[in-house]
């Protein structure tokens, strides 16, 4: 049973990821975001979870990850 849902918006449409733990949610969303071309970042995302602290941590982490990717890969424009 999924306890965390992450919706990530892309040019091709929305991607819904579901996970049973905070770690699993972070890893699956990170893997998905790292495959996106840098020109599409930052992608809008929404985290749904019963625990607001978990939602906040995941949102902050995934937004920081995207900002880092833009800084690191931004010059390449893949």
Backbone bond lengths (Angstrom), bond angles and torsions (degrees), N, CA, C in turn:
res aa  C-N    CA-C-N  psi(-1)  N-CA   C-N-CA  omega(-1)  CA-C   N-CA-C  phi
1 X - - - 1.446 - - 1.530 109.29 -
2 X 1.303 116.74 124.81 1.462 121.34 179.80 1.516 110.54 -75.46
3 X 1.313 114.79 135.19 1.455 119.20 177.42 1.527 111.28 -111.96
4 X 1.328 116.46 -11.85 1.461 121.58 179.97 1.517 108.52 -130.31
5 X 1.320 116.67 132.22 1.459 122.09 175.93 1.526 108.14 -122.44
6 X 1.327 115.76 134.32 1.463 121.26 177.37 1.523 107.30 -125.23
7 X 1.314 115.38 124.45 1.458 121.94 177.64 1.525 107.50 -107.65
8 X 1.332 116.38 123.08 1.460 121.51 -179.52 1.518 108.03 -117.51
9 X 1.321 116.25 126.08 1.461 121.41 179.49 1.521 110.65 -88.03
10 X 1.329 116.21 135.30 1.463 121.90 175.92 1.516 108.54 -133.81
11 X 1.325 115.86 170.43 1.457 119.83 177.57 1.527 111.44 -63.60
12 X 1.319 116.82 -28.38 1.460 121.47 -179.66 1.528 112.72 -85.16
13 X 1.322 117.15 -5.87 1.461 120.97 -178.33 1.508 110.35 130.19
14 X 1.299 116.28 -175.88 1.462 121.73 -177.36 1.522 110.47 -90.38
15 X 1.318 114.94 147.82 1.463 121.58 176.34 1.519 107.42 -120.22
16 X 1.308 117.16 125.06 1.457 122.56 179.88 1.523 109.09 -104.65
17 X 1.330 116.11 122.32 1.455 122.22 177.95 1.524 108.05 -112.77
18 X 1.310 116.95 139.22 1.461 121.51 178.56 1.519 108.68 -125.72
19 X 1.323 115.91 142.78 1.457 120.38 -178.21 1.519 110.40 -147.42
20 X 1.318 114.87 155.90 1.448 121.06 179.72 1.514 113.92 -95.20
21 X 1.347 116.66 -9.42 1.461 119.76 179.40 1.529 109.70 -144.59
22 X 1.317 115.41 161.38 1.465 120.82 179.49 1.535 110.39 -61.86
23 X 1.308 116.89 -42.81 1.467 121.49 -179.80 1.532 111.01 -62.68
24 X 1.313 116.80 -46.78 1.464 121.47 178.97 1.532 110.64 -61.31
25 X 1.317 116.63 -41.10 1.466 120.90 179.22 1.520 110.62 -63.67
26 X 1.342 116.45 -45.37 1.462 120.62 -179.86 1.521 111.15 -62.45
27 X 1.318 116.79 -45.01 1.471 120.41 -177.86 1.524 112.22 -65.23
28 X 1.323 117.35 -42.89 1.465 119.13 -178.28 1.530 111.28 -70.37
29 X 1.324 117.46 -39.52 1.467 119.88 178.34 1.525 110.58 -68.38
30 X 1.324 117.02 -40.13 1.464 120.68 178.26 1.528 110.31 -61.51
31 X 1.313 117.40 -46.80 1.467 120.76 179.75 1.526 110.78 -59.55
32 X 1.314 116.86 -41.05 1.469 120.18 179.40 1.528 110.72 -66.42
33 X 1.328 117.10 -47.33 1.467 121.04 -177.63 1.526 112.12 -63.56
34 X 1.322 117.31 -35.79 1.471 120.54 -179.03 1.529 112.48 -68.95
35 X 1.305 117.17 -19.09 1.480 120.81 177.50 1.525 112.45 -85.80
36 X 1.322 117.65 -12.82 1.466 120.02 -179.26 1.527 110.47 -75.81
37 X 1.326 117.99 144.02 1.464 119.69 173.73 1.531 109.90 -61.70
38 X 1.321 116.22 143.40 1.466 120.23 -176.03 1.527 111.69 -60.77
39 X 1.314 117.75 -29.17 1.472 119.77 -179.31 1.528 112.36 -65.70
40 X 1.329 117.52 -17.05 1.464 121.01 179.61 1.527 112.28 -92.53
41 X 1.330 116.62 -3.22 1.461 120.99 -179.37 1.517 111.06 -93.13
42 X 1.287 119.28 147.17 1.456 126.71 0.16 1.530 111.62 -80.42
43 X 1.305 114.65 135.61 1.462 120.88 177.02 1.530 108.12 -84.74
44 X 1.320 117.48 138.48 1.468 118.95 176.88 1.528 110.04 -66.31
45 X 1.318 115.88 141.62 1.464 118.74 178.08 1.516 110.35 -144.92
46 X 1.310 114.06 153.49 1.462 122.83 -179.90 1.515 107.68 -134.46
47 X 1.316 115.57 132.50 1.468 120.91 179.08 1.526 107.96 -113.83
48 X 1.309 116.90 127.30 1.461 123.11 177.29 1.521 108.86 -115.29
49 X 1.322 115.60 127.11 1.455 121.12 -179.26 1.527 108.07 -160.57
50 X 1.313 117.26 151.58 1.459 120.66 179.07 1.527 112.09 -68.40
51 X 1.326 117.10 -24.14 1.462 121.71 -178.17 1.531 109.60 -100.90
52 X 1.329 118.63 110.64 1.465 120.89 -178.50 1.529 113.13 -60.08
53 X 1.319 118.10 -30.73 1.467 120.61 179.07 1.523 110.67 -66.24
54 X 1.321 117.25 -40.99 1.471 121.23 177.57 1.522 109.69 -65.14
55 X 1.321 116.69 -45.01 1.468 120.00 177.68 1.522 111.18 -57.74
56 X 1.321 116.28 -43.81 1.456 120.95 -179.83 1.519 112.52 -64.88
57 X 1.325 116.95 -43.74 1.467 120.25 178.75 1.522 111.59 -63.10
58 X 1.312 116.54 -46.25 1.468 120.04 -179.38 1.528 111.08 -64.66
59 X 1.309 117.55 -43.43 1.460 120.75 178.96 1.524 110.55 -61.04
60 X 1.316 116.62 -47.50 1.460 120.69 179.25 1.516 112.14 -61.57
61 X 1.324 116.55 -44.70 1.461 120.85 -179.72 1.525 111.26 -62.31
62 X 1.321 117.30 -47.54 1.465 120.73 -176.53 1.527 112.01 -69.62
63 X 1.320 117.57 -34.14 1.468 120.04 175.01 1.526 110.83 -67.79
64 X 1.337 117.42 -41.30 1.469 121.16 177.88 1.526 110.52 -65.39
65 X 1.311 117.28 -39.19 1.465 121.35 177.48 1.528 110.73 -59.73
66 X 1.316 116.44 -44.76 1.465 120.07 179.71 1.529 111.14 -65.09
67 X 1.320 117.12 -42.01 1.467 120.41 179.00 1.528 110.43 -62.22
68 X 1.322 116.48 -40.32 1.469 121.07 177.86 1.528 110.85 -63.52
69 X 1.323 116.51 -41.97 1.462 120.02 179.70 1.522 111.38 -64.65
70 X 1.318 117.04 -38.60 1.463 120.65 177.95 1.526 109.41 -63.67
71 X 1.338 117.30 -42.93 1.469 120.67 178.84 1.517 111.07 -65.27
72 X 1.335 117.66 -45.91 1.462 121.23 -174.60 1.521 114.03 -76.58
73 X 1.327 115.81 -40.97 1.469 119.83 -175.98 1.519 112.99 -102.83
74 X 1.317 117.15 -4.47 1.460 121.62 -174.61 1.504 114.26 -56.40
75 X 1.327 117.61 -37.18 1.454 121.05 179.76 1.507 113.62 -67.15
76 X 1.345 116.07 -28.70 1.462 120.19 -178.38 1.511 112.23 -76.76
77 X 1.339 117.31 -28.55 1.479 123.09 -178.31 1.523 111.80 48.49
78 X 1.334 115.03 59.93 1.464 119.46 178.54 1.498 111.61 -80.58
